[in-house]
Amino acid sequence: MNTLPHQYIVVEGPIGVGKTHLVKRLADSFSGTTLLEQPEHNPFLEKFYLYPKQSALPTQLSFLMQRVKLSKTLQQDDLFTNLQVADFMVEKDRLFAQITLDDDELALYNMVYDNLTMQNRVPDLVIYLQAPLSVLKARVSQRGIGYEQRIEEGYLKRLADTYADFFHYYDASPLLIVNAEQIDLVNSEQDYQNLLEQISTQQSGRHYYNPLPVKEK
């Protein structure tokens, strides 16, 4: 049963920060449903990490199509009865495009984007997880996805910086900015419960949560 004051929550942040795990925990805690990106279904992604210049545009367009299609599964009736939690917002697609595409490719991408994203649903809450580059690198390494091990440090830094800039100006939804450097949402139940308390009370405006790690008893 959903006892949160939200029906549609988006968890965002750069690669490796822990978005998908938090989405699944929230959905499990409140009998909600998940909308999860499926990078394994993007046929160009592995090629992108091998040959970024040649594969950037088809990789990005494939992700855009996937994200728009998933977003359209949000049904008005469901939003008033069940919690839905996503590990992406369509707007983030453009962030990746800005750092991977050249000017001509970006112009083409933007035309497609503008025609596909005219009626996106606005989340009731966006949770932006952020962490230093060293933490992102360590978490990407730990989860051991083959093609992700080819991610260059410079690309990961540009991505994290682009996210930070985007959310510095973001005001379309209530926003909870979480410093995820010192918390372990995978293994620490107390860390998760403390974050959940913040989520439960967040209904408007912009808030920051900068927790310290909790030692489990």
C-alpha positions in Angstrom: 0.0 0.0 0.0 1.3 3.5 -0.9 1.4 5.7 2.2 3.7 8.2 0.6 2.4 11.6 -0.4 3.5 10.9 -4.0 2.2 8.8 -6.8 5.0 9.2 -9.3 8.7 9.5 -8.1 11.7 9.7 -10.3 15.2 8.8 -9.1 18.0 10.4 -11.1 21.8 10.8 -11.1 24.9 9.8 -13.1 26.0 6.3 -13.9 26.8 4.2 -10.9 25.2 6.4 -8.2 22.6 3.8 -7.3 19.3 4.9 -9.0 17.9 1.6 -9.9 18.4 -0.1 -6.6 16.6 2.7 -4.8 13.8 2.6 -7.3 13.3 -1.1 -6.6 13.4 -0.7 -2.8 10.8 2.1 -2.9 8.5 0.1 -5.1 8.9 -3.0 -2.9 8.3 -1.0 0.3 5.1 0.6 -1.0 3.7 -2.1 -3.3 4.5 0.2 -6.3 5.5 -0.5 -9.8 8.8 0.3 -11.5 9.7 2.0 -14.8 13.3 0.9 -15.4 15.6 1.7 -18.2 16.8 -1.3 -20.2 20.3 -0.5 -21.4 20.8 -4.1 -22.3 18.2 -3.7 -25.0 20.0 -0.9 -26.7 21.9 -2.6 -29.5 24.3 0.3 -30.0 25.5 0.8 -26.4 28.4 -1.6 -26.3 29.6 -0.2 -29.7 29.4 3.3 -28.2 31.9 2.5 -25.4 34.2 1.0 -28.1 33.7 3.7 -30.8 32.0 6.7 -29.2 32.1 9.1 -32.1 30.7 6.6 -34.7 28.0 5.2 -32.4 26.9 8.2 -30.3 23.9 9.2 -32.4 22.2 5.8 -32.9 22.9 5.1 -29.2 21.2 8.3 -28.1 18.2 8.0 -30.4 17.7 4.4 -29.3 17.6 5.5 -25.7 15.3 8.4 -26.5 12.8 6.1 -28.1 13.0 3.6 -25.2 12.5 6.3 -22.6 9.6 8.0 -24.4 7.9 4.6 -24.8 8.3 3.7 -21.2 7.0 7.2 -20.1 3.8 6.6 -22.1 3.0 3.6 -19.9 2.2 6.0 -17.1 -1.6 5.9 -16.9 -3.7 8.6 -15.3 -5.8 6.2 -13.3 -2.8 4.4 -11.9 -1.2 7.6 -10.7 -4.1 8.1 -8.3 -4.0 4.7 -6.8 -0.5 3.1 -7.0 3.0 4.4 -6.6 5.1 4.4 -9.7 8.9 4.8 -9.5 11.2 5.4 -12.4 15.0 5.4 -12.7 15.0 8.0 -15.4 13.3 11.2 -16.6 13.1 11.8 -20.3 14.7 15.2 -19.9 17.9 13.5 -18.9 18.3 12.0 -22.4 19.3 15.5 -23.7 22.1 15.7 -21.1 23.8 12.7 -22.6 23.2 14.0 -26.1 24.9 17.3 -25.3 28.1 15.6 -24.2 28.3 12.9 -26.9 27.0 14.4 -30.2 28.7 16.9 -32.5 26.8 20.1 -33.5 25.1 18.6 -36.6 24.1 15.4 -34.8 22.8 17.4 -31.9 20.6 19.5 -34.1 19.1 16.4 -35.7 18.6 14.8 -32.3 16.9 17.9 -30.9 14.4 17.9 -33.8 13.5 14.3 -32.9 13.4 15.0 -29.2 11.1 18.0 -29.5 8.6 16.0 -31.6 8.6 13.0 -29.2 8.5 14.7 -25.8 5.6 17.2 -26.0 3.4 15.5 -23.3 5.7 14.1 -20.7 4.2 13.6 -17.2 5.7 15.7 -14.5 6.9 13.7 -11.4 5.5 14.4 -8.0 9.0 14.2 -6.7 12.5 13.9 -8.2 15.3 12.4 -6.1 18.7 13.4 -7.4 21.5 11.2 -6.1 25.0 12.6 -6.4 28.4 11.3 -5.5 32.1 12.2 -6.2 33.8 10.8 -9.3 35.8 8.4 -7.2 32.7 6.9 -5.7 31.0 6.6 -9.1 34.0 4.9 -10.6 34.2 2.4 -7.7 30.5 1.5 -7.9 30.6 1.1 -11.7 33.6 -1.3 -11.1 31.9 -3.2 -8.3 28.7 -4.0 -10.3 30.9 -5.5 -13.0 28.8 -4.9 -16.2 31.3 -5.6 -19.0 30.8 -2.7 -21.3 30.6 -0.2 -18.4 34.2 -1.1 -17.5 35.2 0.8 -20.7 33.7 4.1 -19.5 36.4 6.8 -19.5 36.9 8.9 -16.4 36.6 12.1 -18.4 33.2 11.0 -19.8 32.0 10.1 -16.3 33.1 13.5 -15.0 31.5 15.4 -17.8 28.3 13.5 -17.1 28.3 14.2 -13.4 29.0 17.9 -14.0 26.2 18.1 -16.6 23.8 16.5 -14.1 24.8 19.0 -11.4 24.3 21.9 -13.8 20.9 20.6 -14.9 19.5 20.2 -11.4 21.0 23.5 -10.3 18.2 25.1 -12.4 15.6 22.4 -12.3 12.2 23.6 -10.8 9.5 21.6 -12.6 8.9 19.3 -9.6 9.7 19.1 -5.9 13.4 18.1 -5.7 15.3 16.2 -3.1 19.1 16.4 -3.6 20.9 13.5 -1.8 24.6 13.3 -1.2 25.0 9.5 -1.6 28.7 9.4 -1.0 28.6 8.1 2.6 25.5 6.0 2.6 25.0 2.4 1.5 21.4 1.9 0.2 22.3 -1.6 -0.9 23.4 -3.1 2.4 22.3 -0.6 5.2 18.7 -0.8 6.2 19.2 2.2 8.5 20.6 4.3 5.7 17.5 3.4 3.6 15.0 4.2 6.4 16.7 7.5 7.1 16.4 8.5 3.5 12.8 7.2 3.4 11.9 9.6 6.2 13.2 12.5 4.1 11.2 11.3 1.0 8.1 11.0 3.1 8.2 14.6 4.2 9.2 16.1 0.9 6.1 17.7 -0.9 7.3 21.0 -2.3 10.4 23.0 -3.1 14.0 22.1 -3.1 15.7 20.2 -0.2 19.1 18.8 0.5 19.9 15.7 2.4 23.6 15.3 3.4 23.7 12.2 5.6 26.5 10.5 7.4 26.9 6.7 7.3 25.0 4.8 9.9 26.7 1.8 11.6 24.4 -1.2 11.7 24.0 -2.8 15.1 
